[in-house]
Amino acid sequence: MKTLQAEIKTMIPLYDVGVHGDIVTFDKIPDYVELERYWVNEPFSYISIQFNKTNDDYIYNVVDLY
C-alpha cells in the first residue's frame, strides 16, 4: 500500500533575490551612520555596524528572520 506522502511531489523553486526580493530588511537608526554591513547567512541574516558621532556610540545589529 502506497502512502499519500509518496504519491504527492511538489516542486518549490529555489529562492532568488532578483525574483523574490530581500528576505530581511533593516531601517536606519535615527542619528546613526552605518559603517559596515556583511552577510552572516545570505540571504537570511546579516550584521550592520552603526555609529553615532554625537554620543561616540557604536551599535552592532544582527538582522535576521523572525
PDB file of N, H, CA, C and O in Angstrom:
ATOM      1  N   MET A   1       0.848  -1.177   0.000  1.00  0.00           N
ATOM      2  CA  MET A   1       0.000   0.000   0.000  1.00  0.00           C
ATOM      3  C   MET A   1       0.898   1.248   0.000  1.00  0.00           C
ATOM      4  O   MET A   1       1.773   1.387   0.855  1.00  0.00           O
ATOM      5  N   LYS A   2       0.679   2.136  -0.948  1.00  0.00           N
ATOM      6  H   LYS A   2      -0.031   2.023  -1.643  1.00  0.00           H
ATOM      7  CA  LYS A   2       1.448   3.379  -1.028  1.00  0.00           C
ATOM      8  C   LYS A   2       0.874   4.414  -0.066  1.00  0.00           C
ATOM      9  O   LYS A   2      -0.335   4.486   0.154  1.00  0.00           O
ATOM     10  N   THR A   3       1.760   5.197   0.488  1.00  0.00           N
ATOM     11  H   THR A   3       2.742   5.138   0.309  1.00  0.00           H
ATOM     12  CA  THR A   3       1.273   6.279   1.353  1.00  0.00           C
ATOM     13  C   THR A   3       0.992   7.497   0.498  1.00  0.00           C
ATOM     14  O   THR A   3       1.532   7.631  -0.600  1.00  0.00           O
ATOM     15  N   LEU A   4       0.165   8.364   0.989  1.00  0.00           N
ATOM     16  H   LEU A   4      -0.274   8.255   1.881  1.00  0.00           H
ATOM     17  CA  LEU A   4      -0.186   9.595   0.284  1.00  0.00           C
ATOM     18  C   LEU A   4       1.056  10.461   0.084  1.00  0.00           C
ATOM     19  O   LEU A   4       1.209  11.099  -0.957  1.00  0.00           O
ATOM     20  N   GLN A   5       1.927  10.482   1.065  1.00  0.00           N
ATOM     21  H   GLN A   5       1.803   9.963   1.911  1.00  0.00           H
ATOM     22  CA  GLN A   5       3.140  11.287   1.001  1.00  0.00           C
ATOM     23  C   GLN A   5       4.029  10.847  -0.169  1.00  0.00           C
ATOM     24  O   GLN A   5       4.642  11.695  -0.819  1.00  0.00           O
ATOM     25  N   ALA A   6       4.109   9.598  -0.437  1.00  0.00           N
ATOM     26  H   ALA A   6       3.611   8.909   0.091  1.00  0.00           H
ATOM     27  CA  ALA A   6       4.937   9.092  -1.518  1.00  0.00           C
ATOM     28  C   ALA A   6       4.375   9.476  -2.882  1.00  0.00           C
ATOM     29  O   ALA A   6       5.137   9.593  -3.842  1.00  0.00           O
ATOM     30  N   GLU A   7       3.092   9.671  -2.992  1.00  0.00           N
ATOM     31  H   GLU A   7       2.473   9.576  -2.212  1.00  0.00           H
ATOM     32  CA  GLU A   7       2.460   9.969  -4.270  1.00  0.00           C
ATOM     33  C   GLU A   7       2.476  11.452  -4.625  1.00  0.00           C
ATOM     34  O   GLU A   7       2.427  11.794  -5.806  1.00  0.00           O
ATOM     35  N   ILE A   8       2.541  12.333  -3.645  1.00  0.00           N
ATOM     36  H   ILE A   8       2.580  12.055  -2.686  1.00  0.00           H
ATOM     37  CA  ILE A   8       2.487  13.774  -3.899  1.00  0.00           C
ATOM     38  C   ILE A   8       3.904  14.345  -3.940  1.00  0.00           C
ATOM     39  O   ILE A   8       4.663  14.214  -2.980  1.00  0.00           O
ATOM     40  N   LYS A   9       4.251  14.980  -5.062  1.00  0.00           N
ATOM     41  H   LYS A   9       3.634  15.086  -5.842  1.00  0.00           H
ATOM     42  CA  LYS A   9       5.547  15.630  -5.185  1.00  0.00           C
ATOM     43  C   LYS A   9       5.306  17.077  -5.584  1.00  0.00           C
ATOM     44  O   LYS A   9       4.689  17.354  -6.613  1.00  0.00           O
ATOM     45  N   THR A  10       5.793  17.988  -4.769  1.00  0.00           N
ATOM     46  H   THR A  10       6.294  17.763  -3.934  1.00  0.00           H
ATOM     47  CA  THR A  10       5.632  19.412  -5.031  1.00  0.00           C
ATOM     48  C   THR A  10       6.987  20.014  -5.326  1.00  0.00           C
ATOM     49  O   THR A  10       7.926  19.851  -4.547  1.00  0.00           O
ATOM     50  N   MET A  11       7.096  20.703  -6.434  1.00  0.00           N
ATOM     51  H   MET A  11       6.333  20.836  -7.067  1.00  0.00           H
ATOM     52  CA  MET A  11       8.336  21.372  -6.799  1.00  0.00           C
ATOM     53  C   MET A  11       8.271  22.822  -6.322  1.00  0.00           C
ATOM     54  O   MET A  11       7.417  23.595  -6.755  1.00  0.00           O
ATOM     55  N   ILE A  12       9.172  23.168  -5.438  1.00  0.00           N
ATOM     56  H   ILE A  12       9.865  22.540  -5.086  1.00  0.00           H
ATOM     57  CA  ILE A  12       9.257  24.531  -4.930  1.00  0.00           C
ATOM     58  C   ILE A  12      10.499  25.160  -5.539  1.00  0.00           C
ATOM     59  O   ILE A  12      11.599  24.632  -5.375  1.00  0.00           O
ATOM     60  N   PRO A  13      10.345  26.293  -6.247  1.00  0.00           N
ATOM     61  CA  PRO A  13      11.519  26.901  -6.875  1.00  0.00           C
ATOM     62  C   PRO A  13      12.507  27.427  -5.835  1.00  0.00           C
ATOM     63  O   PRO A  13      12.112  27.831  -4.741  1.00  0.00           O
ATOM     64  N   LEU A  14      13.786  27.420  -6.183  1.00  0.00           N
ATOM     65  H   LEU A  14      14.106  27.092  -7.072  1.00  0.00           H
ATOM     66  CA  LEU A  14      14.797  27.974  -5.306  1.00  0.00           C
ATOM     67  C   LEU A  14      14.574  29.466  -5.121  1.00  0.00           C
ATOM     68  O   LEU A  14      14.072  30.145  -6.017  1.00  0.00           O
ATOM     69  N   TYR A  15      14.948  29.969  -3.958  1.00  0.00           N
ATOM     70  H   TYR A  15      15.356  29.418  -3.230  1.00  0.00           H
ATOM     71  CA  TYR A  15      14.806  31.394  -3.669  1.00  0.00           C
ATOM     72  C   TYR A  15      15.817  32.187  -4.493  1.00  0.00           C
ATOM     73  O   TYR A  15      16.997  31.840  -4.544  1.00  0.00           O
ATOM     74  N   ASP A  16      15.345  33.253  -5.136  1.00  0.00           N
ATOM     75  H   ASP A  16      14.387  33.535  -5.095  1.00  0.00           H
ATOM     76  CA  ASP A  16      16.198  34.128  -5.942  1.00  0.00           C
ATOM     77  C   ASP A  16      15.902  35.566  -5.543  1.00  0.00           C
ATOM     78  O   ASP A  16      14.777  36.033  -5.718  1.00  0.00           O
ATOM     79  N   VAL A  17      16.899  36.280  -5.005  1.00  0.00           N
ATOM     80  H   VAL A  17      17.813  35.900  -4.862  1.00  0.00           H
ATOM     81  CA  VAL A  17      16.705  37.664  -4.558  1.00  0.00           C
ATOM     82  C   VAL A  17      16.204  38.530  -5.704  1.00  0.00           C
ATOM     83  O   VAL A  17      15.349  39.390  -5.493  1.00  0.00           O
ATOM     84  N   GLY A  18      16.718  38.322  -6.912  1.00  0.00           N
ATOM     85  H   GLY A  18      17.413  37.624  -7.083  1.00  0.00           H
ATOM     86  CA  GLY A  18      16.299  39.114  -8.068  1.00  0.00           C
ATOM     87  C   GLY A  18      14.833  38.931  -8.408  1.00  0.00           C
ATOM     88  O   GLY A  18      14.195  39.852  -8.918  1.00  0.00           O
ATOM     89  N   VAL A  19      14.293  37.759  -8.131  1.00  0.00           N
ATOM     90  H   VAL A  19      14.811  37.012  -7.716  1.00  0.00           H
ATOM     91  CA  VAL A  19      12.894  37.456  -8.442  1.00  0.00           C
ATOM     92  C   VAL A  19      11.983  37.749  -7.253  1.00  0.00           C
ATOM     93  O   VAL A  19      10.935  38.377  -7.407  1.00  0.00           O
ATOM     94  N   HIS A  20      12.390  37.290  -6.057  1.00  0.00           N
ATOM     95  H   HIS A  20      13.241  36.781  -5.931  1.00  0.00           H
ATOM     96  CA  HIS A  20      11.525  37.343  -4.880  1.00  0.00           C
ATOM     97  C   HIS A  20      11.766  38.542  -3.959  1.00  0.00           C
ATOM     98  O   HIS A  20      10.938  38.836  -3.097  1.00  0.00           O
ATOM     99  N   GLY A  21      12.890  39.231  -4.135  1.00  0.00           N
ATOM    100  H   GLY A  21      13.563  38.992  -4.835  1.00  0.00           H
ATOM    101  CA  GLY A  21      13.196  40.369  -3.265  1.00  0.00           C
ATOM    102  C   GLY A  21      13.918  39.940  -2.004  1.00  0.00           C
ATOM    103  O   GLY A  21      14.152  38.751  -1.789  1.00  0.00           O
ATOM    104  N   ASP A  22      14.273  40.909  -1.169  1.00  0.00           N
ATOM    105  H   ASP A  22      14.084  41.876  -1.344  1.00  0.00           H
ATOM    106  CA  ASP A  22      15.003  40.643   0.061  1.00  0.00           C
ATOM    107  C   ASP A  22      14.138  39.903   1.074  1.00  0.00           C
ATOM    108  O   ASP A  22      12.939  40.159   1.187  1.00  0.00           O
ATOM    109  N   ILE A  23      14.758  38.988   1.804  1.00  0.00           N
ATOM    110  H   ILE A  23      15.732  38.781   1.712  1.00  0.00           H
ATOM    111  CA  ILE A  23      14.057  38.274   2.877  1.00  0.00           C
ATOM    112  C   ILE A  23      14.096  39.102   4.154  1.00  0.00           C
ATOM    113  O   ILE A  23      13.113  39.150   4.893  1.00  0.00           O
ATOM    114  N   VAL A  24      15.228  39.758   4.419  1.00  0.00           N
ATOM    115  H   VAL A  24      16.027  39.719   3.819  1.00  0.00           H
ATOM    116  CA  VAL A  24      15.380  40.572   5.618  1.00  0.00           C
ATOM    117  C   VAL A  24      15.644  42.024   5.232  1.00  0.00           C
ATOM    118  O   VAL A  24      16.304  42.300   4.230  1.00  0.00           O
ATOM    119  N   THR A  25      15.127  42.937   6.027  1.00  0.00           N
ATOM    120  H   THR A  25      14.591  42.713   6.841  1.00  0.00           H
ATOM    121  CA  THR A  25      15.361  44.363   5.806  1.00  0.00           C
ATOM    122  C   THR A  25      15.693  45.023   7.144  1.00  0.00           C
ATOM    123  O   THR A  25      15.388  44.499   8.215  1.00  0.00           O
ATOM    124  N   PHE A  26      16.316  46.172   7.044  1.00  0.00           N
ATOM    125  H   PHE A  26      16.563  46.598   6.174  1.00  0.00           H
ATOM    126  CA  PHE A  26      16.704  46.894   8.247  1.00  0.00           C
ATOM    127  C   PHE A  26      16.611  48.385   7.961  1.00  0.00           C
ATOM    128  O   PHE A  26      17.263  48.882   7.043  1.00  0.00           O
ATOM    129  N   ASP A  27      15.814  49.096   8.731  1.00  0.00           N
ATOM    130  H   ASP A  27      15.284  48.693   9.477  1.00  0.00           H
ATOM    131  CA  ASP A  27      15.675  50.537   8.572  1.00  0.00           C
ATOM    132  C   ASP A  27      16.767  51.245   9.364  1.00  0.00           C
ATOM    133  O   ASP A  27      17.225  50.755  10.396  1.00  0.00           O
ATOM    134  N   LYS A  28      17.167  52.391   8.869  1.00  0.00           N
ATOM    135  H   LYS A  28      16.795  52.789   8.031  1.00  0.00           H
ATOM    136  CA  LYS A  28      18.212  53.190   9.510  1.00  0.00           C
ATOM    137  C   LYS A  28      17.808  53.575  10.938  1.00  0.00           C
ATOM    138  O   LYS A  28      16.645  53.877  11.209  1.00  0.00           O
ATOM    139  N   ILE A  29      18.793  53.557  11.844  1.00  0.00           N
ATOM    140  H   ILE A  29      19.737  53.312  11.624  1.00  0.00           H
ATOM    141  CA  ILE A  29      18.567  54.016  13.211  1.00  0.00           C
ATOM    142  C   ILE A  29      18.778  55.525  13.223  1.00  0.00           C
ATOM    143  O   ILE A  29      19.819  55.988  12.757  1.00  0.00           O
ATOM    144  N   PRO A  30      17.835  56.308  13.736  1.00  0.00           N
ATOM    145  CA  PRO A  30      17.985  57.770  13.748  1.00  0.00           C
ATOM    146  C   PRO A  30      19.297  58.196  14.425  1.00  0.00           C
ATOM    147  O   PRO A  30      19.663  57.672  15.477  1.00  0.00           O
ATOM    148  N   ASP A  31      19.986  59.141  13.809  1.00  0.00           N
ATOM    149  H   ASP A  31      19.689  59.566  12.955  1.00  0.00           H
ATOM    150  CA  ASP A  31      21.240  59.729  14.314  1.00  0.00           C
ATOM    151  C   ASP A  31      22.437  58.780  14.250  1.00  0.00           C
ATOM    152  O   ASP A  31      23.486  59.093  14.814  1.00  0.00           O
ATOM    153  N   TYR A  32      22.315  57.655  13.594  1.00  0.00           N
ATOM    154  H   TYR A  32      21.463  57.401  13.136  1.00  0.00           H
ATOM    155  CA  TYR A  32      23.428  56.713  13.424  1.00  0.00           C
ATOM    156  C   TYR A  32      23.769  56.583  11.947  1.00  0.00           C
ATOM    157  O   TYR A  32      22.913  56.749  11.078  1.00  0.00           O
ATOM    158  N   VAL A  33      25.025  56.286  11.683  1.00  0.00           N
ATOM    159  H   VAL A  33      25.720  56.152  12.389  1.00  0.00           H
ATOM    160  CA  VAL A  33      25.506  56.065  10.326  1.00  0.00           C
ATOM    161  C   VAL A  33      25.977  54.612  10.236  1.00  0.00           C
ATOM    162  O   VAL A  33      26.690  54.122  11.110  1.00  0.00           O
ATOM    163  N   GLU A  34      25.568  53.942   9.171  1.00  0.00           N
ATOM    164  H   GLU A  34      24.988  54.340   8.461  1.00  0.00           H
ATOM    165  CA  GLU A  34      26.008  52.563   9.003  1.00  0.00           C
ATOM    166  C   GLU A  34      27.459  52.566   8.507  1.00  0.00           C
ATOM    167  O   GLU A  34      27.762  53.136   7.459  1.00  0.00           O
ATOM    168  N   LEU A  35      28.347  51.927   9.266  1.00  0.00           N
ATOM    169  H   LEU A  35      28.101  51.464  10.118  1.00  0.00           H
ATOM    170  CA  LEU A  35      29.755  51.850   8.910  1.00  0.00           C
ATOM    171  C   LEU A  35      30.070  50.614   8.080  1.00  0.00           C
ATOM    172  O   LEU A  35      30.913  50.640   7.183  1.00  0.00           O
ATOM    173  N   GLU A  36      29.375  49.543   8.401  1.00  0.00           N
ATOM    174  H   GLU A  36      28.690  49.522   9.129  1.00  0.00           H
ATOM    175  CA  GLU A  36      29.660  48.287   7.716  1.00  0.00           C
ATOM    176  C   GLU A  36      28.450  47.379   7.764  1.00  0.00           C
ATOM    177  O   GLU A  36      27.672  47.399   8.717  1.00  0.00           O
ATOM    178  N   ARG A  37      28.306  46.575   6.709  1.00  0.00           N
ATOM    179  H   ARG A  37      28.939  46.558   5.934  1.00  0.00           H
ATOM    180  CA  ARG A  37      27.235  45.580   6.641  1.00  0.00           C
ATOM    181  C   ARG A  37      27.808  44.355   5.951  1.00  0.00           C
ATOM    182  O   ARG A  37      28.443  44.465   4.903  1.00  0.00           O
ATOM    183  N   TYR A  38      27.583  43.185   6.542  1.00  0.00           N
ATOM    184  H   TYR A  38      27.067  43.095   7.393  1.00  0.00           H
ATOM    185  CA  TYR A  38      28.058  41.962   5.894  1.00  0.00           C
ATOM    186  C   TYR A  38      27.128  40.799   6.223  1.00  0.00           C
ATOM    187  O   TYR A  38      26.514  40.743   7.289  1.00  0.00           O
ATOM    188  N   TRP A  39      27.049  39.885   5.278  1.00  0.00           N
ATOM    189  H   TRP A  39      27.547  39.931   4.412  1.00  0.00           H
ATOM    190  CA  TRP A  39      26.187  38.719   5.424  1.00  0.00           C
ATOM    191  C   TRP A  39      26.786  37.712   6.383  1.00  0.00           C
ATOM    192  O   TRP A  39      27.994  37.474   6.386  1.00  0.00           O
ATOM    193  N   VAL A  40      25.925  37.127   7.196  1.00  0.00           N
ATOM    194  H   VAL A  40      24.944  37.320   7.193  1.00  0.00           H
ATOM    195  CA  VAL A  40      26.311  36.029   8.070  1.00  0.00           C
ATOM    196  C   VAL A  40      25.839  34.723   7.441  1.00  0.00           C
ATOM    197  O   VAL A  40      26.582  33.743   7.371  1.00  0.00           O
ATOM    198  N   ASN A  41      24.597  34.731   6.989  1.00  0.00           N
ATOM    199  H   ASN A  41      23.993  35.527   7.045  1.00  0.00           H
ATOM    200  CA  ASN A  41      23.992  33.568   6.329  1.00  0.00           C
ATOM    201  C   ASN A  41      23.102  34.093   5.212  1.00  0.00           C
ATOM    202  O   ASN A  41      21.880  34.137   5.353  1.00  0.00           O
ATOM    203  N   GLU A  42      23.715  34.491   4.104  1.00  0.00           N
ATOM    204  H   GLU A  42      24.708  34.456   3.989  1.00  0.00           H
ATOM    205  CA  GLU A  42      22.983  35.111   2.996  1.00  0.00           C
ATOM    206  C   GLU A  42      21.942  34.156   2.436  1.00  0.00           C
ATOM    207  O   GLU A  42      22.263  32.980   2.263  1.00  0.00           O
ATOM    208  N   PRO A  43      20.736  34.572   2.146  1.00  0.00           N
ATOM    209  CA  PRO A  43      20.120  35.881   2.298  1.00  0.00           C
ATOM    210  C   PRO A  43      19.285  36.008   3.562  1.00  0.00           C
ATOM    211  O   PRO A  43      18.368  36.829   3.609  1.00  0.00           O
ATOM    212  N   PHE A  44      19.580  35.209   4.596  1.00  0.00           N
ATOM    213  H   PHE A  44      20.324  34.543   4.558  1.00  0.00           H
ATOM    214  CA  PHE A  44      18.734  35.149   5.777  1.00  0.00           C
ATOM    215  C   PHE A  44      19.135  36.071   6.924  1.00  0.00           C
ATOM    216  O   PHE A  44      18.271  36.500   7.689  1.00  0.00           O
ATOM    217  N   SER A  45      20.422  36.388   7.064  1.00  0.00           N
ATOM    218  H   SER A  45      21.124  36.040   6.442  1.00  0.00           H
ATOM    219  CA  SER A  45      20.834  37.240   8.181  1.00  0.00           C
ATOM    220  C   SER A  45      22.128  37.985   7.849  1.00  0.00           C
ATOM    221  O   SER A  45      23.006  37.475   7.153  1.00  0.00           O
ATOM    222  N   TYR A  46      22.210  39.205   8.369  1.00  0.00           N
ATOM    223  H   TYR A  46      21.497  39.619   8.934  1.00  0.00           H
ATOM    224  CA  TYR A  46      23.425  39.993   8.194  1.00  0.00           C
ATOM    225  C   TYR A  46      23.683  40.854   9.419  1.00  0.00           C
ATOM    226  O   TYR A  46      22.819  41.011  10.282  1.00  0.00           O
ATOM    227  N   ILE A  47      24.888  41.410   9.478  1.00  0.00           N
ATOM    228  H   ILE A  47      25.590  41.283   8.777  1.00  0.00           H
ATOM    229  CA  ILE A  47      25.323  42.279  10.563  1.00  0.00           C
ATOM    230  C   ILE A  47      25.391  43.704  10.032  1.00  0.00           C
ATOM    231  O   ILE A  47      25.852  43.933   8.913  1.00  0.00           O
ATOM    232  N   SER A  48      24.935  44.655  10.828  1.00  0.00           N
ATOM    233  H   SER A  48      24.561  44.469  11.736  1.00  0.00           H
ATOM    234  CA  SER A  48      25.037  46.076  10.498  1.00  0.00           C
ATOM    235  C   SER A  48      25.680  46.790  11.683  1.00  0.00           C
ATOM    236  O   SER A  48      25.155  46.767  12.796  1.00  0.00           O
ATOM    237  N   ILE A  49      26.825  47.425  11.428  1.00  0.00           N
ATOM    238  H   ILE A  49      27.251  47.444  10.524  1.00  0.00           H
ATOM    239  CA  ILE A  49      27.519  48.166  12.477  1.00  0.00           C
ATOM    240  C   ILE A  49      27.218  49.648  12.285  1.00  0.00           C
ATOM    241  O   ILE A  49      27.506  50.224  11.236  1.00  0.00           O
ATOM    242  N   GLN A  50      26.630  50.259  13.321  1.00  0.00           N
ATOM    243  H   GLN A  50      26.396  49.792  14.173  1.00  0.00           H
ATOM    244  CA  GLN A  50      26.176  51.653  13.275  1.00  0.00           C
ATOM    245  C   GLN A  50      27.015  52.504  14.236  1.00  0.00           C
ATOM    246  O   GLN A  50      27.509  52.013  15.251  1.00  0.00           O
ATOM    247  N   PHE A  51      27.164  53.789  13.894  1.00  0.00           N
ATOM    248  H   PHE A  51      26.763  54.188  13.070  1.00  0.00           H
ATOM    249  CA  PHE A  51      27.934  54.693  14.747  1.00  0.00           C
ATOM    250  C   PHE A  51      27.204  56.022  14.888  1.00  0.00           C
ATOM    251  O   PHE A  51      26.676  56.559  13.915  1.00  0.00           O
ATOM    252  N   ASN A  52      27.180  56.553  16.132  1.00  0.00           N
ATOM    253  H   ASN A  52      27.609  56.116  16.923  1.00  0.00           H
ATOM    254  CA  ASN A  52      26.609  57.863  16.421  1.00  0.00           C
ATOM    255  C   ASN A  52      27.760  58.769  16.851  1.00  0.00           C
ATOM    256  O   ASN A  52      28.346  58.579  17.917  1.00  0.00           O
ATOM    257  N   LYS A  53      28.078  59.762  16.006  1.00  0.00           N
ATOM    258  H   LYS A  53      27.602  59.916  15.141  1.00  0.00           H
ATOM    259  CA  LYS A  53      29.215  60.644  16.273  1.00  0.00           C
ATOM    260  C   LYS A  53      28.980  61.517  17.506  1.00  0.00           C
ATOM    261  O   LYS A  53      29.915  61.774  18.264  1.00  0.00           O
ATOM    262  N   THR A  54      27.758  61.969  17.712  1.00  0.00           N
ATOM    263  H   THR A  54      26.999  61.760  17.096  1.00  0.00           H
ATOM    264  CA  THR A  54      27.439  62.835  18.850  1.00  0.00           C
ATOM    265  C   THR A  54      27.709  62.144  20.178  1.00  0.00           C
ATOM    266  O   THR A  54      28.285  62.742  21.086  1.00  0.00           O
ATOM    267  N   ASN A  55      27.298  60.899  20.293  1.00  0.00           N
ATOM    268  H   ASN A  55      26.830  60.413  19.555  1.00  0.00           H
ATOM    269  CA  ASN A  55      27.459  60.131  21.533  1.00  0.00           C
ATOM    270  C   ASN A  55      28.729  59.283  21.553  1.00  0.00           C
ATOM    271  O   ASN A  55      29.052  58.669  22.571  1.00  0.00           O
ATOM    272  N   ASP A  56      29.451  59.248  20.428  1.00  0.00           N
ATOM    273  H   ASP A  56      29.188  59.746  19.602  1.00  0.00           H
ATOM    274  CA  ASP A  56      30.610  58.367  20.273  1.00  0.00           C
ATOM    275  C   ASP A  56      30.220  56.939  20.652  1.00  0.00           C
ATOM    276  O   ASP A  56      30.882  56.287  21.460  1.00  0.00           O
ATOM    277  N   ASP A  57      29.117  56.469  20.040  1.00  0.00           N
ATOM    278  H   ASP A  57      28.579  56.998  19.384  1.00  0.00           H
ATOM    279  CA  ASP A  57      28.500  55.199  20.407  1.00  0.00           C
ATOM    280  C   ASP A  57      28.373  54.294  19.188  1.00  0.00           C
ATOM    281  O   ASP A  57      27.982  54.750  18.113  1.00  0.00           O
ATOM    282  N   TYR A  58      28.700  53.022  19.348  1.00  0.00           N
ATOM    283  H   TYR A  58      29.018  52.651  20.221  1.00  0.00           H
ATOM    284  CA  TYR A  58      28.544  52.020  18.299  1.00  0.00           C
ATOM    285  C   TYR A  58      27.396  51.084  18.650  1.00  0.00           C
ATOM    286  O   TYR A  58      27.171  50.761  19.816  1.00  0.00           O
ATOM    287  N   ILE A  59      26.681  50.659  17.629  1.00  0.00           N
ATOM    288  H   ILE A  59      26.864  50.921  16.682  1.00  0.00           H
ATOM    289  CA  ILE A  59      25.629  49.649  17.786  1.00  0.00           C
ATOM    290  C   ILE A  59      25.911  48.535  16.775  1.00  0.00           C
ATOM    291  O   ILE A  59      26.145  48.794  15.594  1.00  0.00           O
ATOM    292  N   TYR A  60      25.886  47.316  17.251  1.00  0.00           N
ATOM    293  H   TYR A  60      25.696  47.105  18.209  1.00  0.00           H
ATOM    294  CA  TYR A  60      26.115  46.131  16.442  1.00  0.00           C
ATOM    295  C   TYR A  60      24.778  45.412  16.314  1.00  0.00           C
ATOM    296  O   TYR A  60      24.281  44.848  17.289  1.00  0.00           O
ATOM    297  N   ASN A  61      24.192  45.428  15.118  1.00  0.00           N
ATOM    298  H   ASN A  61      24.595  45.886  14.326  1.00  0.00           H
ATOM    299  CA  ASN A  61      22.866  44.839  14.902  1.00  0.00           C
ATOM    300  C   ASN A  61      22.963  43.533  14.130  1.00  0.00           C
ATOM    301  O   ASN A  61      23.668  43.440  13.125  1.00  0.00           O
ATOM    302  N   VAL A  62      22.252  42.538  14.609  1.00  0.00           N
ATOM    303  H   VAL A  62      21.680  42.614  15.426  1.00  0.00           H
ATOM    304  CA  VAL A  62      22.089  41.295  13.872  1.00  0.00           C
ATOM    305  C   VAL A  62      20.684  41.326  13.305  1.00  0.00           C
ATOM    306  O   VAL A  62      19.708  41.404  14.051  1.00  0.00           O
ATOM    307  N   VAL A  63      20.581  41.265  11.991  1.00  0.00           N
ATOM    308  H   VAL A  63      21.374  41.202  11.385  1.00  0.00           H
ATOM    309  CA  VAL A  63      19.286  41.350  11.315  1.00  0.00           C
ATOM    310  C   VAL A  63      18.999  39.982  10.707  1.00  0.00           C
ATOM    311  O   VAL A  63      19.763  39.492   9.875  1.00  0.00           O
ATOM    312  N   ASP A  64      17.880  39.359  11.133  1.00  0.00           N
ATOM    313  H   ASP A  64      17.260  39.757  11.809  1.00  0.00           H
ATOM    314  CA  ASP A  64      17.528  38.037  10.607  1.00  0.00           C
ATOM    315  C   ASP A  64      16.026  37.855  10.553  1.00  0.00           C
ATOM    316  O   ASP A  64      15.264  38.755  10.906  1.00  0.00           O
ATOM    317  N   LEU A  65      15.610  36.685  10.110  1.00  0.00           N
ATOM    318  H   LEU A  65      16.230  35.953   9.823  1.00  0.00           H
ATOM    319  CA  LEU A  65      14.188  36.372  10.042  1.00  0.00           C
ATOM    320  C   LEU A  65      13.615  36.273  11.432  1.00  0.00           C
ATOM    321  O   LEU A  65      14.320  35.896  12.368  1.00  0.00           O
ATOM    322  N   TYR A  66      12.368  36.598  11.584  1.00  0.00           N
ATOM    323  H   TYR A  66      11.794  36.903  10.824  1.00  0.00           H
ATOM    324  CA  TYR A  66      11.688  36.481  12.878  1.00  0.00           C
ATOM    325  C   TYR A  66      11.072  35.137  13.035  1.00  0.00           C
ATOM    326  O   TYR A  66      10.456  34.856  14.063  1.00  0.00           O
TER     327      TYR A  66
END
